[in-house]
Every structure is written in C-alpha cells, then in structure tokens.
C-alpha cells in the first residue's frame, strides 16, 4: 500500500494545482501540499511524480499551500480543492482507512499479548490456562491474517511476540514438570503406603473387612484430589484395585481364599515399595557420583544434604519392607499350616528378589 500520492487538481478559483498527499497512520492524519501550476516549472512537477517517495517535504519549493487533514473527516480533500480524477481519491480513502483500522487492530492485539506476557513474567509459574490463552492468541492472529485484517509484517511481529511467550512457558513447564515429578513420587508413595497399611490391618485380622473397605474409599476420595502423573495415577489406581479385590474376596470367599488374596495384596505392595526403594537407591548413587565433581562450598553442602535425605528415606523404606516381609511370612506360615492340615500344597515364602506379575483381569476402580 502506498502512503503517498500525487495528482492534478484545481483550487476554488479553478486554477490548476499539483496535489501531494501523505498518510501519517500513527497520528490518524493526512498531510496535503498544493502547488500552483503556474508558479513551478515542468522539471519540478516531473520530480514530484517520479521521485515523490524520495523527496523531503521540508525542502519543497515555494510557493505551496499546506493543510493537515484528519482521517475522520468525510474526505481526504478540503472543500476548496477538487481532483480531476475522483476515483484515485475514493480508492485511496478506502485503502488508507483500512490500513489505519488494521494498524489499530494490530496495536490492540499487541497490547493484549503484552498483558499476557506481563502476567506470566510477574507470576513466573506455568499453568495450562496460560498455555491455552497463548494458543488462542496464535489462532486469532492467524485468522486475522487469513482474512487480510493484518498484513504480513503485522502478523509476523505479533507471532514473534507470541513465540516469545511460548518459549517462556516451555521453560516454566519444564521446571513445573520437575517439581511435579517430585511431588508425584512423594504422593504416590504416601498413598501406596496407606493402602498397604490397610491391607496389613486386614491380613493381620486387626480390622474388619467393612472398616478396611471404608478406609480404602476414604483413601480413594483423597487420591481423586491429588495431582499425579499418568504413571503415578495408574500405580495408585492399580494398587487400590488390588486392595479392593482383597476386601471383596475377604467378604465372599473362604478363610484360605481370603488369606491368599491378602498375601497377594501384601506381595504387590512389597514389590511396589521395593521398586520405590530401587528408585531412591539409583538417585543416591547418582548424587554420590555427582558430589565428586562438585565445585563450590554451597553446591557441596547441597549434595551432602540430598545424600543424607536419600539415605534416611532408604533406611525408612528398608525398615518398612522388612516389616512387610515379616508380616507376609507370618501370614504365610499360618496359611501353610492350614493347608497341611487339609492336605493342600503349601505356598512358598517371598524374599527381596521376588517379582510380581500384574493381574490383567483386575477390575478398575476409578481414582
């Protein structure tokens, strides 16, 4: 789009004049210069037509009349100036008006995108709502570009700003994911331990099946409000499913059958706790390797603190696993004694090298 035009016109006395118009879109104004034909030579007029874009208005030859027009006025030309080609004025008016509206739309979008950026910078936290808002702005700019409401330069400028927001959100999301992973690990372990505790009460006969069932429902309701990763939620859901199955079996089957399910549930809990312990052990080995390459007192102190924290966690989990092994084998001895009395094949005790295959026919309990 041209922001300058030159054409022949006439003044109020019908004298020929050369009219030059220049759009100042940012100001919503139009500069108008009128040069009397009889006061200038042909060389000047040729220069105006051929090199108008390269000319400096401050160096225009006198005499001329200067007028500033507002784009909100009905016409680009004042009443005392007429054009010999009305089409050029009508076409220019429409083009310039569209250009100004497009510029205002781009400015509005830029301000809205700037507010989103400022909010993200102020909070410095990731959430899905901010990501969705940024996607919405990207789609809006794309739609306006396709509809020709924005030109390519405006669209590229806005998209660059939106891409900068996406880059910021990706950094925040990576940080949030690391925090989320740690939070998920902690919550998953806590819920699994609570389920294992309830199964322990059930298997030791310290609580009735209905009471354990109610406690598992409470744990399930609590888990629904906790933010897990997909793997963490699956682990909690599967562990709950197995626990509910143990309770249902306790209600429905014979004493030996109920004991079998108790053992299975406890064995699954031991396997999950063992995997959690292995995860912590690998993390401890990683930190112990890193501390040898650590530089700086503060970083060394941090590594040492992390190692101590992991060592405490590992010791605590090992103690819990030992207790669970003891509980499992005590229950198993009772079952085997009962099986021997009924001429059934005794079951085998488990140890830390045992594995547990998932039951693919397990009924899902939604968490």
C-alpha positions in Angstrom: 0.0 0.0 0.0 1.2 3.5 -0.9 1.2 6.1 1.8 1.9 9.0 -0.7 0.1 10.0 -3.8 0.4 12.9 -6.3 -2.3 14.1 -8.8 -3.6 17.1 -10.7 -6.4 19.1 -9.1 -7.9 22.6 -9.0 -8.4 25.2 -6.3 -11.5 27.2 -5.5 -10.7 29.5 -8.5 -10.4 26.6 -10.8 -6.6 27.1 -11.1 -4.6 24.0 -11.9 -2.6 22.8 -8.9 -0.5 19.7 -8.2 -1.7 18.0 -5.0 0.5 15.8 -2.9 -0.9 13.7 0.0 1.0 11.8 2.7 -0.6 9.5 5.2 0.6 9.7 8.9 -1.2 6.5 10.0 0.1 6.7 13.6 -1.4 10.1 14.0 -4.6 9.4 12.0 -3.7 12.4 9.9 -3.0 13.3 6.3 -0.6 16.0 5.1 -1.6 17.9 2.0 0.5 20.2 -0.2 -0.9 22.2 -3.1 1.5 23.6 -5.7 0.1 26.2 -8.2 0.9 25.0 -11.8 1.8 28.5 -13.0 4.3 29.0 -10.2 6.5 26.0 -10.9 8.3 24.6 -13.9 7.9 21.2 -15.6 11.1 19.8 -14.1 9.6 20.3 -10.6 6.4 18.5 -11.5 8.3 15.6 -13.1 10.4 15.2 -10.0 7.2 15.1 -7.8 5.6 12.5 -10.0 8.7 10.3 -10.4 10.5 10.7 -7.0 7.9 11.8 -4.5 8.8 8.9 -2.1 12.4 10.2 -2.0 11.6 13.9 -1.5 11.8 15.7 1.8 8.7 17.9 2.4 10.9 20.4 4.3 12.7 21.1 1.0 9.6 21.6 -1.2 9.9 24.6 -3.5 7.7 27.6 -2.7 5.1 28.6 -3.2 2.7 26.0 -1.9 -0.2 25.6 0.5 0.0 23.1 3.3 -3.1 21.6 5.0 -3.4 18.9 7.7 -6.5 16.7 7.3 -7.9 14.3 9.9 -8.8 10.9 8.6 -12.1 11.1 10.5 -13.2 13.9 8.1 -15.6 12.9 5.2 -12.9 13.4 2.5 -9.2 13.5 2.2 -9.6 16.8 0.3 -10.8 20.1 1.8 -13.8 21.8 0.2 -11.6 24.3 -1.7 -9.6 21.6 -3.5 -11.0 19.3 -6.2 -9.4 16.5 -8.1 -9.7 15.8 -11.8 -9.7 12.0 -11.0 -12.2 11.3 -8.3 -11.5 7.6 -8.4 -8.0 7.9 -7.1 -9.2 9.8 -4.1 -12.0 7.4 -3.4 -9.7 4.4 -3.7 -7.0 6.0 -1.6 -9.5 6.9 1.1 -10.7 3.3 1.4 -7.2 1.9 1.4 -5.9 4.3 4.0 -8.9 3.8 6.2 -8.5 0.0 6.0 -4.8 0.4 6.8 -5.5 2.5 9.9 -8.1 0.1 11.2 -5.6 -2.8 10.5 -2.9 -0.9 12.4 -5.3 -0.3 15.3 -6.2 -4.0 15.4 -2.5 -5.0 15.4 -1.9 -2.5 18.2 -4.8 -3.8 20.2 -3.6 -7.4 19.8 -0.1 -6.3 20.7 -1.3 -4.7 23.9 -3.3 -7.8 24.9 -0.4 -10.1 24.1 1.8 -7.7 26.2 -0.6 -8.0 29.1 -0.4 -11.8 28.9 3.4 -11.6 28.8 3.5 -9.3 31.8 1.2 -11.6 33.8 3.5 -14.6 33.0 6.6 -12.6 33.9 5.1 -11.4 37.2 3.9 -14.9 38.4 6.8 -16.8 36.8 4.7 -20.0 37.1 3.3 -22.4 34.5 -0.3 -23.5 34.2 -2.4 -24.9 31.4 -4.7 -21.9 31.2 -1.8 -19.6 30.2 -0.8 -22.0 27.5 -4.3 -22.2 26.2 -4.6 -18.4 26.2 -1.3 -18.2 24.2 -2.6 -20.7 21.7 -5.8 -18.7 21.4 -3.8 -15.5 20.5 -1.8 -17.5 17.9 -5.0 -18.7 16.3 -6.5 -15.2 16.4 -3.5 -13.7 14.6 -3.6 -16.5 12.0 -7.3 -16.0 11.4 -6.9 -12.2 11.0 -4.0 -12.7 8.6 -6.0 -15.2 6.5 -8.9 -12.7 6.5 -6.5 -9.9 5.4 -7.2 -7.9 8.5 -3.5 -7.9 9.2 -0.7 -7.6 6.7 2.3 -10.0 6.7 4.6 -7.6 8.7 2.0 -7.1 11.4 1.3 -10.8 11.6 5.0 -11.7 11.8 5.5 -9.1 14.5 2.7 -10.5 16.6 3.7 -14.0 16.1 7.2 -13.2 17.2 5.8 -11.9 20.4 3.6 -15.0 20.9 6.5 -17.3 20.1 8.5 -15.5 22.9 5.6 -16.3 25.3 5.6 -19.9 24.1 9.4 -20.1 24.8 8.9 -18.7 28.3 6.1 -21.1 29.0 8.1 -24.1 27.8 10.9 -23.2 30.3 8.3 -22.8 33.1 6.7 -26.1 32.1 10.0 -27.9 32.3 10.5 -26.5 35.8 7.0 -27.3 36.7 7.3 -30.8 35.4 10.4 -31.5 37.5 8.6 -30.2 40.6 5.5 -32.2 39.6 7.6 -35.4 39.2 9.0 -35.0 42.7 5.5 -34.2 44.1 4.1 -37.2 42.3 6.7 -39.5 43.6 6.0 -38.3 47.2 2.2 -38.5 46.9 2.3 -41.9 45.1 4.5 -43.4 47.8 2.3 -42.0 50.6 -0.9 -43.3 49.1 0.6 -46.7 48.4 1.9 -46.9 51.9 -1.6 -46.0 53.3 -3.1 -48.8 51.2 -0.5 -51.3 52.3 -1.2 -50.3 55.9 -4.9 -51.0 55.5 -4.1 -54.3 53.8 -1.8 -55.1 56.7 -4.6 -54.5 59.2 -6.9 -56.7 57.1 -4.4 -59.5 56.8 -3.4 -59.4 60.5 -7.1 -59.5 61.4 -6.8 -56.2 63.3 -9.7 -54.7 61.4 -12.9 -56.0 59.9 -13.3 -56.0 56.1 -16.0 -53.4 56.2 -13.8 -51.0 58.2 -10.9 -51.5 55.8 -13.2 -51.0 52.8 -14.4 -47.7 54.2 -10.8 -46.6 54.8 -9.9 -47.5 51.3 -12.8 -45.5 50.0 -11.5 -42.6 52.0 -8.0 -43.0 50.5 -9.6 -43.2 47.1 -11.5 -40.0 47.6 -8.3 -38.3 48.8 -6.4 -39.5 45.8 -9.0 -38.0 43.4 -8.0 -34.5 44.5 -4.2 -35.2 44.2 -2.3 -34.2 41.1 -0.5 -37.3 39.7 1.4 -38.1 36.6 -0.3 -40.7 34.4 2.1 -43.4 35.7 1.6 -42.3 39.3 -2.2 -42.3 38.9 -2.1 -45.7 37.3 0.0 -47.1 40.1 -2.3 -45.7 42.7 -5.4 -47.0 40.8 -3.9 -50.4 40.4 -2.9 -50.6 44.0 -6.4 -49.6 45.1 -8.0 -52.1 42.7 -5.9 -54.9 44.2 -6.8 -53.7 47.7 -10.5 -53.6 47.0 -10.3 -57.0 45.4 -8.7 -58.3 48.6 -11.5 -56.8 50.7 -14.2 -58.2 48.3 -12.6 -61.6 48.4 -12.4 -61.4 52.2 -16.2 -60.8 52.3 -17.1 -63.6 49.8 -14.6 -66.4 50.0 -13.4 -69.0 52.5 -10.8 -68.3 55.0 -8.0 -69.8 52.9 -9.1 -67.9 49.8 -9.2 -64.6 51.8 -5.8 -65.3 53.1 -4.5 -65.9 49.6 -5.7 -62.6 48.4 -4.3 -60.9 51.5 -0.9 -62.4 50.7 -1.2 -61.3 47.1 -2.1 -57.7 48.0 0.7 -57.5 50.5 3.2 -59.0 48.0 2.2 -56.5 45.4 2.6 -53.7 47.9 6.1 -55.1 48.8 7.0 -55.1 45.1 5.9 -51.5 44.6 7.7 -50.5 47.7 10.8 -52.3 46.5 10.7 -50.5 43.2 10.4 -47.2 45.0 13.4 -48.2 47.1 15.4 -49.0 43.9 14.5 -45.6 42.5 15.8 -43.9 45.6 19.0 -46.1 45.6 19.7 -45.1 42.0 19.2 -41.5 42.9 21.6 -41.9 45.8 24.2 -43.4 43.6 23.8 -40.5 41.1 24.2 -37.9 43.9 27.2 -39.7 45.3 28.8 -39.7 41.8 28.0 -36.0 41.3 29.5 -34.9 44.6 32.9 -35.9 43.4 32.6 -33.4 40.5 31.0 -30.7 42.6 32.6 -27.2 42.7 31.9 -24.7 45.4 31.0 -25.0 49.1 27.3 -24.3 48.7 26.9 -26.9 45.9 28.8 -29.4 48.0 26.6 -28.7 51.0 23.5 -29.2 48.8 24.8 -32.5 47.5 25.6 -33.7 51.0 22.1 -32.7 52.3 20.5 -34.5 49.4 22.6 -37.6 50.1 21.6 -37.6 53.8 17.9 -37.1 52.9 18.0 -40.1 50.5 19.9 -42.2 53.0 17.2 -41.6 55.6 14.4 -42.4 53.0 16.2 -45.6 52.0 16.6 -46.7 55.7 13.0 -45.9 56.4 11.8 -47.9 53.4 14.0 -50.8 54.1 12.6 -51.0 57.6 9.1 -50.9 56.3 9.9 -53.5 53.7 11.4 -55.8 56.4 8.2 -55.4 58.5 6.1 -56.2 55.4 8.2 -59.3 54.7 7.8 -60.4 58.3 4.1 -59.8 58.2 3.8 -61.7 54.9 5.8 -64.7 56.0 4.0 -64.8 59.4 0.7 -64.9 57.5 2.1 -67.4 55.0 3.1 -69.8 57.9 -0.5 -69.7 59.2 -1.8 -70.5 55.7 0.7 -73.3 55.1 -0.2 -74.8 58.5 -3.8 -74.8 57.5 -3.0 -76.2 54.0 -1.0 -79.0 55.6 -4.0 -79.9 57.8 -6.2 -80.0 54.7 -3.5 -81.8 52.5 -3.1 -78.8 50.2 0.3 -77.8 48.8 2.0 -75.2 51.0 2.8 -71.9 49.5 6.4 -70.5 49.3 7.7 -67.6 51.3 8.9 -64.5 49.4 12.1 -62.5 49.8 13.5 -59.3 48.3 14.3 -61.0 44.9 10.6 -61.9 44.3 8.7 -60.4 41.4 5.0 -59.8 41.0 3.2 -60.1 37.6 0.2 -57.8 37.2 -3.3 -59.3 37.1 -4.6 -58.2 33.7 -8.2 -59.2 34.7 -8.2 -56.7 37.6 -11.4 -54.7 37.8 -10.6 -51.0 37.5 -11.5 -48.6 40.3 -11.5 -45.0 39.1 -9.3 -42.7 41.1 
